[in-house]
Amino acid sequence: MIQGLNISASGLEHQAQRLRASAHNTANTSTPTAASVRLRVRGQERPDGVASQVQTGAFSDALRESVTQIESAQAFRANTRAIQTQDEMLGTLLDLEG
């Protein structure tokens, strides 16, 4: 049960990094490509959660960043709900033992 909480927490952190990188890219959409730094967050699944790595990426546009923000918000919401469910289950188990 605790492992599930750790996995969901690492998923929250990964999505937060994706949102930060997307916000950075959106803020710099009018910057010339040669002078700007585009960020991409790459996630790798592990048994204990998601390992995130921020990298410089290729050119991005506002539409791509909008899609990334929507995806990240949905994934963040799903991880939050998973944590809430696991918390409720853990509370129920503790109530049964007490």
Residue, then its C-alpha position, 0 to 999 in steps of 0.5 A: m500500500i505504501q509503495g502505491l503512495n510512493i508511485s503516485a507521489s512520483g507521478l505527481e512530481h513528474q507531471a509538475q515538472r512537465l507543467r513547469a517545462s511547458a510553462h517555460n516553453t509557452a513563455n518563450t514562444s515569441t523568442p527566436t529559435a536560436a536564442s531560446v531553450r526549449l525544455r522537455v521532460r522525459g519519464q522512465e517507469r521504475p518499480d518504485g515510480v517514475a524517474s524524470q529527467v529535464q532535457t533541452g528539446a527541439f522547437s515547440d509551438a503553442l498548440r503542442e504546449s497546450v496539449t502537453q498542459i492538458e495531458s499533464a493536468q489530467a495525469f496530475r488529477a488521476n495521480t491525486r485521485a489514486i492517492q486519495t483512494q489509497d489513503e481511504m483504503l489505509g484508513t479503513l484498514l487501520d479502523l478494522e484493526g483498531 
